[in-house]
Amino acid sequence: MNWRSRKGGPAGAPHSVETAEDSLEELRELAAGAGAEVLDSILQQREAPDAATFVGRGKLDELKGLAEGLSADLVVFDSDLSPTQLRNLEGALDCRVIDRTQLILDIFARHARTREGQLQVELAQLNYLLPRLGGQGKDLSRLGGGIGTRGPGEQKLELDRRRIRRRIATLEEALEHVRQTRTLQRAKRSGVPLPTVALVGYTNAGKSTLFNRLTQASVLTSSRMFATLDPTMRALHLPSRRGALLSDTVGFIRGLPTALVKAFRATLEEVREAALILHVTDASSPSREEQDRHVRLVLEELGAADKPCLMVLNKTDKLNEEERAELLRTAGAEKDSAAVSALSGDGIENLLALIDARIPGDPIQTVSFRFPYSEGAALSLLYENARIVSRRDKGKTVEVEAEAPQTLVARLNRFITPENSKPKASHRR
């Protein structure tokens, strides 16, 4: 087992030798996304991390000398550190130490733009901070154990914990309201034949560029990791002239903090409820297979692993002619993959055709409805999303025969006339 430790990425989690440099490069990109300047890095192999300082004593001394020589004010470990390890490392290195999760949380905090995104990030930050309050500076340190040793520092620590727990409860309540609102919005959309297609993928795989290409939108695109945090939905027009909704989501990453997955549950539920998932992957990345594996792990955690999925091999413009020809040949032999360049538009028409073929149809039925005049909203919904065959106004009701999608019929089920309790199938699409 190889354990890595890094400065400007110190540290480690288990990785193979082949992926160590790739992971170091990823940490560099994360640090750059947080506004840091990476000065140097260190790798260490160990059988297991040190319980007190994560890295060994010799490596810790080497790291201290390097940090002092470079006048570094921050050391980033590419793994989660325990509160004890954080405290001991800061004491030994005499500078600030953070781990991978803290770095990702910082990036999320920088990029959150909407109120919902800010609430989600704050919740994740507080859940991360709560068990690590002890030892966060001298003001919060414990004065000792036993009777008579409980002093102002301990009292402040408990007060801070209570304040954080109250704030967490407030945030969870607010986000539960967001989740309920999204559920209602999905229920409202379910009456209209517009299936949702969700974009997922490793961070910086080109999802937002593909989103803009497919929908002619102008969502922010950036080479920085986690440029997209707030969910966006736009209409997607398919070759069959059917419509769909395309959803852009936050990028996944190796070791995505559990606190973030939980905090972004309301947002990521769009993935679980989607009719089709587009797994966007960077075809030019040497770590593609490893990145794809981590995306699949997050999909499993979300309960979306069994959803219909298309693999989108993006960034073909970064490949040489031979690599591009091989990728196109491989993708062409697969029914569930498409090679594209979201930047240039190559392969987009083929991708749209594949999406069109994979989205389940919404059968059209000929149905008779009876609406009271007081249900004008329901009647208006039918007019907007169905073909009206005939209409008769009778007293205080309106009787309408229409060719409507099955999802709309299900939503307006209570208005179906008794003699038409079994709608007729229509050959019209």
N, C-alpha and C positions, 0 to 999 in steps of 0.2 A: 504494500500500500504506500503510495507516495503522498506525503503531506507537504504542501507548499507554504512558504511564508514570504511575505513581500512588504517592502517599504514603497509607499506610493502605490501600493498594492501589496504590503506584506500579508502574508498569512495563507491559510489553506484549508481545504476540505479535500476529501479523497478524489484524486484524478489520475488518469494514466499519464505517462511521460509524454505521449503524443499530444495530449490536449493542454498541457501545462502552459506552453507559450501562447496558445490561442486564448486560454482563460486570462492570462496576464494582459494580452492585448485588449480583451473585453473590459477588464478592470480599468485600463488606461482610458478607454472610451467613456466608461461610466464616470471616472474622475473628471474628465474634460467636460462632460455634460453637467457636472456640478460646479464648474468654474475653477477647478484646481489645475495647477501646473505640476505634472509628474516629473520629478527630478531624477529618480533612480528606482530600481526594483531589485528584490532578492527572492530567490527560490530556495526552499528547504525541503528535504525529504526526511521523514521520520516514520517510525512504526506507528506512533500515535502522538497526538498533541500533548504538550505538557499541561497538567491540570491547573497550574498556577499562572503560567505566562504564555501558554499555547506553543511558543517556540522554545527551543533548548537554550540553556544558559549561554553557551558559546555564540549561538546565532543572535541572542539578545544583545550581547556585548558588541557584536559586529554591527548590528542594526543601530545601536546607540551612537557608535562612532560615526557611522554613515550619516545619520540624521544631524548630528552636531556639525560635521564637516560641511554639509550642504545647507546648514541653517534652516532645516525643514521645520515647519511648525505643525505638521499633521502627518500621521502615519495611518495608512488604511490597510486593514487585514481582509483578505479575500475569503472570509468565512465568518460565521457568527461566533462572537466571543461572549463568554459568561460575564456577569457583573464582576466577579472576582478577578478574572483575567484582564478585563478592562482597567480595573483599579490598579492592579499590579504593574501592568504595562505602562500606564501613564506615569506611575511613580518611578519606574526604572528608566524610561526614555525622556522624562521631563518635558513632554510635549503632548498635545492632544492626540488621542487614539480613537479611531472609529472602526467599525466592522462593515462588512458588505451591506448588511441590511440598513444600517444608518445611512450609508451612502445613497442607496436606492430611495430611501424615504426622503432624503434631502432633494434629490432630483424631482421626485413626484411633487414635493412642496413648491419647487420653483416653477413647475409647468402647469399646475392646476389653475385653471382660469375661471371656471364656473363655481358657483356657490356649492353645488353638489360635490364637485371634485375636491374642493378645499375641505369640506366636512369629512370626506372619505380619507384624505391624507392625514388630517389631524387625528382622527380616530386611530389610524394605524400607528401614528407616532406615539400617542399616549399609551396604547397597549404595549408598545415596545419599551417605553420609558418606565412604566409602573414597576416592574420587578427589578429595575436597575437604579432605583432612587438611592438606595444605600450606597454611600461612598461617592456621590456626585459632588465632590468638593468638600472643604472642611465644614461648611455650614450645615451640611446634611449628615455628617459622619456621626456614628454612635459614640457615646462617651465611655461605654464600658458595659459589662454585664453584672447582674446581681443587684441586690437591694441597695438603694441609695445612689446608684450610678446613672439613673435616668435623668438626663439634664436637658437643657434647651435644644440641643441639636436633635435629640431623639423626638422631642415634642414637635419640632418643626417638620421632621421627616413624616410623622404621622399626619400632621395637618396637610402637608403636600399630597400625601397618598389619598386622603379623604377628598381633597379638592379635585384631584385627577379622576377618582372614581365617579364623583358627581358629574364631571364634565363628560366622561365616557358614557354615562347613562343618558345624558342629554343628547349627545351625538348619535348614539344608537337609536334613540327615539326619533330623531330627525331623519335618519337614514331609513328607518322602517317606514316612515311616511313616504319617503321617496320611492321605496320598493312597492308600496301599495299603489302609489300614483302610476308607476310604470305598469303594474299589473292591470290597472283599469284602462290604461292607454292601449295595452295589447289586446284586452277584451274588446275595446272599441274597434281596433283595427281588424279583429277576427271576423267582423261582419262584412268587411270589404275584402274582395279576393286579391289581396296583396301579400304574398308570402314574404318572409324576411330572409335575407341572405346575410350571414355574418362573416366579416373578415377577421381571421385570427392569424397569429404568426409570431415569430421571435421578434423582439424589438429591433427596429431598423431594417426590417425585411422589405420595406417599400409598400406597406399597406395603404398609407395615406395617399401616396402617389397613384397607386392602382385605383383607390376610391375616387380620386379626382378624374382619372382617365375614364372610368366606367360611368360616372354620373355627371361629368362636366361641372363638378363642383370646384371650390377653391379652398379646400381645407389646408391648414398649415402643413407643409412638408419640411423636413429637416434631416440632415445626416446625424444629428444628435440622437442619442437613445431616449426613448420615452417622450418624443415630441408630442404625441397624441395621448391625452389622458381622458378628456371629456368625450363621451360617446356622441357620434354624429350619424344621422340617418338622412338618406336622400332617395329619390325615386330612381329606379333602374329600369330602363326600357329594353325589352328582349326582342330578338329577331321575329318571334311569333306575334309580336305586338302586345303580348301580355305584359303586365306591370309587376314590379316587385319592389321591395324596400331593401336597400343595402346599408348595413350597419358597420361603421368603423369602430374598433375597440382598442383598448390599451394593449401594448405589446407585452408578450410574455418573455421570461428570461430564466436562465438557470438559477435555481434556488430562490424563486420569487417568494418574498416573505409571506408566511401564512397570514400575518396581520393584514397585509395588503389585499390578499385574495378575499379575506372575510370582509374587509372594509368596502371593497369594490363589488360586493356580491350583487347589489342592485343593478349595477352597470353590466356585469358579466352574465346576468340572467338572460340578457338578449341573445347570448350565444346558445344557451340551453334551450331557448324557445324557438330558435331559428329553424326554418324548413331545410336549409342547406348551409353548410359551413365551407368557406373558402380558406384553406390553409395556405397562406402565402409564405414562401420560403425563398431565401436568397440563394439562387442557383450558383452564384460565383463564390460563395463562402466555402473555405476548406473545412469549416466546422458544421456544414449543413446537416449532416446526419445526426450529430449530437444535439443541435438546436431543435431539429424536428422532434427528437425524442422528448425533450423537455416540454415542448408545446403539447404533445400527446399526454404527458403526465398531468399538465394543468387541466386539459380537457376532461380527463378522467376525474380529477378532483371536483370539477364543476358538474359532473354527471352528464357530460355531453359527448362522451367518447363513442357512443353508438349512433350519433347523428350522421346523416348522409354527408359526405365530404368530398370536395374536389381539391387536389393538390395543385397549387399554382406556382410553377417554377419561374420566379421573377428575376429580373436583372440579367437577361440573356445578352444585353448590350455590353456587358462587362466581360463576356467570354470571347476567346479567339474563334476563328472560323471552324476549326476542327472540333473544339469543345461544344460550340453551338450546334453543329450538325449532329453530333452524338446525342446531345440533349433533346433535340427535336425528334430524332429517330426514336429515342426511348419514350418520350412523352406521347408520340404518335401511336406507339404500340399499346399504350395504356388508355383505358376508357375513362379513368378517373384523374387524369392529370393534363395540364396544359402548360406549355413553355411560352412565356411572354416577356416583353419589356414594357413595363408601365410607363417608363420615361419616353420611349420612342413610339409606342403604340403597336409594335409588332406582336402578333398573336392574339390581340384583343378580340377580334371577330370570332375566332375559333373558341375562345374562352366563353364569350356570350352564348354561342351555340350550345356549348356543353352545359352551361348553367340552365339554359332554356330546357334542355332535354332532361335534366336531373330534378328540376322543381316539380313537385307533384301537381297535377292538374286540379282544377276546381270545377267539377261537372255542373253543367247547366240543367236546370229543372224548370218545367212549366208549372206554375203554382197560382192558385186563386187566393187572394187575401181579402179580408174585410177590416177596414180601419175606422175607428170612431174619429169624428172630426177633431177631437181633443188630442189625437196621436199624430199631429202634423209632422213631428220630427221623424217618426218611423216611416211615414209615407214619403217624406223627402229623401230619406236614406235609400228607399227602394227605387225612386226615380233616378237618383244619382248613379246607382250601381247595377241596374237591371234594364232589360228592354221591355217596355210596357206594351202588352198586346191589346188590352182593352180596359176601359174604365167606365164605371157606372156610379153616379151619385144617387144614393137612396136614403132619403130622410137625413138622419144624423150620422150616416156611415158612408164610406166610399169602398166600393168593391172593385178590385184591380186584378186582372190576370197578367202575369209577367213571366218572362224567361229570366231566371235569376241564378247566380252561382249558389252551390250547395251551402257554402259557409254563410251566405246572407240569408238563405232560407232558414237555416238553423237558428240564426239570431232573431228572425221575425216569426218564429214558429207559433207564437201565441196568437198571431193574426190570421193564420191559415184557416180558411172556411172549413166547417165540419165535413161537408161533402167532398172536400179535396184534401183529406187528412193524409192521403198517400200521394205525394207529388209525382208527376210524370217526368220521366227522363227526357231530355231534349238532345237532339244530335248537334245542335248549335254549340259552338265553343266560344 
